[in-house]
Amino acid sequence: MTTIQRSVLWIAVLGSFVAFLDGTIINVALPSISDELGGGITTQQWVVDAYLITLGALILVAGSVSDAYGRVLVLRIGLIGFGIASIAIAAAPTAEFLIVARAVQGAAGAFLVPSSLALITSNFSGAAQSRAIGIWTAMTTSAMIVGPLVGGVLVDLASWRLAFLINVVPIGVTLVLLARGGFRDTRHPGASIDWIGAALCTLGLGGMVYALIEQPNLGWGSPVIWLTLVLGAGMFTAFILRQRTVRNPILPLDLFRVRNFWTGNVATAFIYGALALNGLVVVVYLQEGAGLPATLAGLASLPMTILMILFSSRVGALSGRWGPRFFMTVGPITMGIGALLLLTTTTEFSYWWQVLPSMIVMGAGLALTVAPLTSAILGAIEPERSGIASAVNNAVSRVAGLIAVALLATIVGGSLDLEGFHRAAVVTAALMIAGGVTSFLGIRNPDRTGTDRPAP
């Protein structure tokens, strides 16, 4: 690598790392946040979903903004916005203030990952690009280990507020590298941005999620619930319809005409909805139900991360040789079996016999799933559109997690006690198995005798 390429890679890694880090820290901090600021499970849901609403909606428009205004500028704005929001979260006096700050943080985070990857693809090519993306993936995945560990220690020994201030350090380093790098932005003045579509998507998701989260408190008979649900659904429908006619859609609907793309995204919705639900429920229950300190609760799912890091590359190679269908079928079903193992949890709690087996089995399933799923979806679309295909898949996974968390109170029966924990495990398993069945029925392996690209 040249000196500039090394700087670009470090900027891309650090710029994305803060977004991944925050996503792993938040679950560990939720019990302490609700203890201090109040609101119980509703506050916990909104702290997670406020971030996911703006992130999931705006990540689609991030590519258009980067093209129009320049990737370096957009990345710099995203970093500054993320840092300011992180400081605001750490200083939040009320739950409502914190939730608004999380929404701002999600909006800023939406511009970090796409802009970081765009910097890599514009400064590397060929084998060097593949290697750079591999390094980026490995380094950002490490946030899944660092986040729970550092966040848990800070929650246990100091305050949950400090867990959000650690974002400021990598953000500061990245901004210095950007300032010293002397990078030139490539802009496309003719590029248009569908701001109306972005607003419809954000407001539509927000309305529906508000209704789902507040329904257990207000009931379906409340005008506030059904009105926000209907208005949200109407706005989101208007967003979809608009994408059919607008000149530069942020969600190109023609992508969904390709079999492996739309099937892979349906499987993504089931799988990542289940992962978001499981990640939140396990960490919170281990603290509130089993009485573990935040550090140990955050590290409970560490076996999953380790197995994914160790075996994802190997599975990806095998998937390239044999096709993704087998792995996308067996992997999610294996994770579903792992989720059902959580039903062995009793009031006589033992992590080693009741939770660890589940984490190992789910980790094996996750390692079988992630690389083949990404390969199937991106491999179904022509290379010049891989960026928007990746953004759509990322948005689908975020929105799926958003909806799963919004339904948390309904799933667990209003309280995350042992019975609620078991109910969440069953729903997680059902979603995972649905993802595996969807893949089995819909995914087609590439034709190795002719073209490598599946037919629509």
FENVEN-V499290 format. One record per residue. RES is the residue in one small letter. SS is DSSP state (alpha for helix, beta for strand, coil for the rest). PSI is psi in whole degrees, -180 to 180 (* if undefined). BURIAL is # if it has 9 or more other ideal C-beta (glycine too) atoms within 8 Angstrom, else .. Layout:
{{RES;SS;PSI;BURIAL} {RES;SS;PSI;BURIAL}}
This chain:
{{m;coil;146;.} {t;coil;170;.} {t;alpha;-41;.} {i;alpha;-41;#} {q;alpha;-38;#} {r;alpha;-43;#} {s;alpha;-43;#} {v;alpha;-44;#} {l;alpha;-43;#} {w;alpha;-40;#} {i;alpha;-44;#} {a;alpha;-42;#} {v;alpha;-50;#} {l;alpha;-38;#} {g;alpha;-38;#} {s;alpha;-31;#} {f;alpha;-40;#} {v;alpha;-36;#} {a;alpha;-43;#} {f;alpha;-40;#} {l;alpha;-45;#} {d;alpha;-37;#} {g;alpha;-29;#} {t;alpha;-26;#} {i;alpha;-39;#} {i;alpha;-42;#} {n;alpha;-37;#} {v;alpha;-34;#} {a;alpha;-14;#} {l;alpha;-48;#} {p;alpha;-41;#} {s;alpha;-35;#} {i;alpha;-48;#} {s;alpha;-30;#} {d;alpha;-40;.} {e;alpha;-41;.} {l;alpha;-11;#} {g;coil;178;.} {g;coil;-15;#} {g;alpha;-139;.} {i;alpha;-29;#} {t;alpha;-44;#} {t;alpha;-43;#} {q;alpha;-42;#} {q;alpha;-46;#} {w;alpha;-33;#} {v;alpha;-38;#} {v;alpha;-47;#} {d;alpha;-28;#} {a;alpha;-39;#} {y;alpha;-45;#} {l;alpha;-30;#} {i;alpha;-55;#} {t;alpha;-36;#} {l;alpha;-49;#} {g;alpha;-36;#} {a;alpha;-41;#} {l;alpha;-14;#} {i;alpha;-25;#} {l;alpha;-35;#} {v;alpha;-9;#} {a;alpha;-39;#} {g;alpha;-42;#} {s;alpha;-41;#} {v;alpha;-41;#} {s;alpha;-42;#} {d;alpha;-39;#} {a;alpha;-39;#} {y;alpha;-7;#} {g;coil;136;#} {r;alpha;-40;#} {v;alpha;-44;#} {l;alpha;-46;#} {v;alpha;-41;#} {l;alpha;-41;#} {r;alpha;-45;#} {i;alpha;-42;#} {g;alpha;-43;#} {l;alpha;-46;#} {i;alpha;-44;#} {g;alpha;-40;#} {f;alpha;-40;#} {g;alpha;-44;#} {i;alpha;-43;#} {a;alpha;-38;#} {s;alpha;-42;#} {i;alpha;-40;#} {a;alpha;-39;#} {i;alpha;-45;#} {a;alpha;-26;#} {a;coil;6;.} {a;coil;123;#} {p;coil;-23;.} {t;coil;165;.} {a;alpha;-38;#} {e;alpha;-43;.} {f;alpha;-44;#} {l;alpha;-41;#} {i;alpha;-42;#} {v;alpha;-43;#} {a;alpha;-38;#} {r;alpha;-37;#} {a;alpha;-42;#} {v;alpha;-41;#} {q;alpha;-40;#} {g;alpha;-40;#} {a;alpha;-42;#} {a;alpha;-41;#} {g;alpha;-27;#} {a;alpha;-25;#} {f;alpha;-5;#} {l;alpha;-55;#} {v;alpha;-50;#} {p;alpha;-40;#} {s;alpha;-37;#} {s;alpha;-46;#} {l;alpha;-36;#} {a;alpha;-36;#} {l;alpha;-40;#} {i;alpha;-49;#} {t;alpha;-26;#} {s;alpha;-12;.} {n;alpha;-8;.} {f;coil;155;#} {s;coil;159;.} {g;alpha;-138;.} {a;alpha;-33;.} {a;alpha;-36;#} {q;alpha;-44;#} {s;alpha;-42;.} {r;alpha;-41;#} {a;alpha;-42;#} {i;alpha;-36;#} {g;alpha;-43;#} {i;alpha;-43;#} {w;alpha;-45;#} {t;alpha;-46;.} {a;alpha;-44;#} {m;alpha;-41;#} {t;alpha;-32;#} {t;alpha;-29;#} {s;coil;-18;#} {a;alpha;-26;#} {m;alpha;-20;#} {i;alpha;-46;#} {v;alpha;-43;#} {g;alpha;-58;#} {p;alpha;-36;#} {l;alpha;-55;#} {v;alpha;-44;#} {g;alpha;-44;#} {g;alpha;-42;#} {v;alpha;-44;#} {l;alpha;-40;#} {v;alpha;-43;#} {d;alpha;-41;.} {l;alpha;-20;.} {a;coil;-93;.} {s;coil;150;.} {w;alpha;-25;#} {r;alpha;-37;#} {l;alpha;-25;#} {a;alpha;-25;#} {f;alpha;-19;#} {l;alpha;-19;#} {i;coil;-16;#} {n;alpha;-29;#} {v;alpha;-32;#} {v;alpha;-57;.} {p;alpha;-30;#} {i;alpha;-45;#} {g;alpha;-44;#} {v;alpha;-42;#} {t;alpha;-41;#} {l;alpha;-36;#} {v;alpha;-44;.} {l;alpha;-39;#} {l;alpha;-40;#} {a;alpha;-37;.} {r;alpha;-14;.} {g;alpha;-23;#} {g;coil;35;.} {f;coil;146;.} {r;coil;130;.} {d;coil;142;#} {t;coil;117;.} {r;coil;153;.} {h;coil;92;.} {p;coil;-27;.} {g;coil;-8;.} {a;coil;135;#} {s;coil;153;.} {i;coil;128;#} {d;coil;75;#} {w;alpha;-34;.} {i;alpha;-43;.} {g;alpha;-42;#} {a;alpha;-41;#} {a;alpha;-43;.} {l;alpha;-42;#} {c;alpha;-46;#} {t;alpha;-48;#} {l;alpha;-36;#} {g;alpha;-47;#} {l;alpha;-42;#} {g;alpha;-44;#} {g;alpha;-46;#} {m;alpha;-41;#} {v;alpha;-40;#} {y;alpha;-45;#} {a;alpha;-42;#} {l;alpha;-37;#} {i;alpha;-42;#} {e;alpha;-12;#} {q;alpha;-44;#} {p;alpha;-26;.} {n;alpha;-40;.} {l;alpha;-23;.} {g;coil;154;.} {w;coil;-22;.} {g;coil;-13;.} {s;coil;130;.} {p;alpha;-32;.} {v;alpha;-39;.} {i;alpha;-57;#} {w;alpha;-28;#} {l;alpha;-46;.} {t;alpha;-33;#} {l;alpha;-46;#} {v;alpha;-45;.} {l;alpha;-42;#} {g;alpha;-46;#} {a;alpha;-38;#} {g;alpha;-43;#} {m;alpha;-41;#} {f;alpha;-37;#} {t;alpha;-41;#} {a;alpha;-37;#} {f;alpha;-47;#} {i;alpha;-45;#} {l;alpha;-37;.} {r;alpha;-34;#} {q;alpha;-17;#} {r;coil;-21;.} {t;coil;-23;.} {v;coil;149;#} {r;coil;-45;.} {n;coil;83;#} {p;coil;146;#} {i;coil;-14;#} {l;coil;87;#} {p;coil;108;#} {l;alpha;-21;#} {d;alpha;-19;.} {l;alpha;-32;#} {f;alpha;2;.} {r;alpha;-15;.} {v;coil;125;#} {r;alpha;-54;#} {n;alpha;-28;#} {f;alpha;-52;#} {w;alpha;-36;#} {t;alpha;-43;#} {g;alpha;-36;#} {n;alpha;-33;#} {v;alpha;-45;#} {a;alpha;-40;#} {t;alpha;-43;#} {a;alpha;-45;#} {f;alpha;-49;#} {i;alpha;-48;#} {y;alpha;-26;#} {g;alpha;-43;#} {a;alpha;-41;#} {l;alpha;-41;#} {a;alpha;-43;#} {l;alpha;-48;#} {n;alpha;-43;#} {g;alpha;-41;#} {l;alpha;-48;#} {v;alpha;-45;#} {v;alpha;-49;#} {v;alpha;-43;#} {v;alpha;-44;#} {y;alpha;-40;#} {l;alpha;-28;#} {q;alpha;-50;#} {e;alpha;-33;.} {g;coil;-47;#} {a;coil;-14;#} {g;coil;20;.} {l;coil;149;#} {p;coil;161;.} {a;alpha;-37;#} {t;alpha;-49;#} {l;alpha;-38;#} {a;alpha;-40;#} {g;alpha;-31;#} {l;alpha;-2;#} {a;coil;-37;#} {s;coil;11;#} {l;alpha;-39;#} {p;alpha;-35;#} {m;alpha;-47;#} {t;alpha;-43;#} {i;alpha;-46;#} {l;alpha;-38;#} {m;alpha;-43;#} {i;alpha;-40;#} {l;alpha;-37;.} {f;alpha;-9;#} {s;alpha;-41;#} {s;alpha;-45;.} {r;alpha;-43;.} {v;alpha;-38;#} {g;alpha;-41;#} {a;alpha;-43;.} {l;alpha;-38;#} {s;alpha;-38;#} {g;alpha;-29;.} {r;alpha;-42;.} {w;alpha;-15;.} {g;coil;156;.} {p;coil;-17;#} {r;alpha;-47;#} {f;alpha;-47;.} {f;alpha;-39;#} {m;alpha;-17;#} {t;alpha;-51;#} {v;alpha;-40;#} {g;alpha;-56;#} {p;alpha;-37;#} {i;alpha;-38;#} {t;alpha;-43;#} {m;alpha;-36;#} {g;alpha;-41;#} {i;alpha;-41;#} {g;alpha;-40;#} {a;alpha;-38;#} {l;alpha;-25;#} {l;alpha;-21;#} {l;alpha;-13;#} {l;alpha;-13;.} {t;alpha;-10;.} {t;coil;131;#} {t;coil;180;.} {t;coil;-26;.} {e;coil;80;.} {f;coil;138;#} {s;coil;113;.} {y;alpha;-43;#} {w;alpha;-34;.} {w;alpha;-20;.} {q;alpha;-29;#} {v;alpha;-43;#} {l;alpha;-45;#} {p;alpha;-40;#} {s;alpha;-44;#} {m;alpha;-37;#} {i;alpha;-47;#} {v;alpha;-42;#} {m;alpha;-36;#} {g;alpha;-40;#} {a;alpha;-44;#} {g;alpha;-39;#} {l;alpha;-42;#} {a;alpha;-34;#} {l;alpha;-21;#} {t;alpha;-47;#} {v;alpha;-55;#} {a;alpha;-46;#} {p;alpha;-37;#} {l;alpha;-48;#} {t;alpha;-42;#} {s;alpha;-42;#} {a;alpha;-42;#} {i;alpha;-51;#} {l;alpha;-32;#} {g;alpha;-16;#} {a;coil;-13;#} {i;coil;145;#} {e;coil;146;.} {p;alpha;-37;.} {e;alpha;-11;.} {r;alpha;16;#} {s;alpha;-29;#} {g;alpha;-50;#} {i;alpha;-32;#} {a;alpha;-41;#} {s;alpha;-41;#} {a;alpha;-41;#} {v;alpha;-46;#} {n;alpha;-39;#} {n;alpha;-43;#} {a;alpha;-41;#} {v;alpha;-44;#} {s;alpha;-39;#} {r;alpha;-44;#} {v;alpha;-37;#} {a;alpha;-44;#} {g;alpha;-39;#} {l;alpha;-48;#} {i;alpha;-41;#} {a;alpha;-43;#} {v;alpha;-36;#} {a;alpha;-30;#} {l;coil;7;#} {l;alpha;-50;#} {a;alpha;-38;#} {t;alpha;-41;#} {i;alpha;-46;#} {v;alpha;-2;#} {g;coil;26;.} {g;coil;-17;.} {s;coil;134;.} {l;coil;62;#} {d;coil;-168;.} {l;alpha;-42;#} {e;alpha;-42;.} {g;alpha;-38;#} {f;alpha;-44;#} {h;alpha;-40;#} {r;alpha;-41;#} {a;alpha;-36;#} {a;alpha;-40;#} {v;alpha;-44;#} {v;alpha;-42;#} {t;alpha;-46;#} {a;alpha;-43;#} {a;alpha;-42;#} {l;alpha;-43;#} {m;alpha;-48;#} {i;alpha;-38;#} {a;alpha;-38;#} {g;alpha;-40;#} {g;alpha;-43;#} {v;alpha;-41;#} {t;alpha;-44;#} {s;alpha;-43;#} {f;alpha;-41;#} {l;alpha;-31;.} {g;alpha;-31;#} {i;coil;138;#} {r;coil;133;#} {n;coil;145;#} {p;coil;149;#} {d;coil;103;.} {r;coil;-12;.} {t;coil;-20;.} {g;coil;-112;.} {t;coil;154;.} {d;coil;-5;.} {r;coil;125;.} {p;coil;148;#} {a;coil;151;.} {p;coil;*;.}}
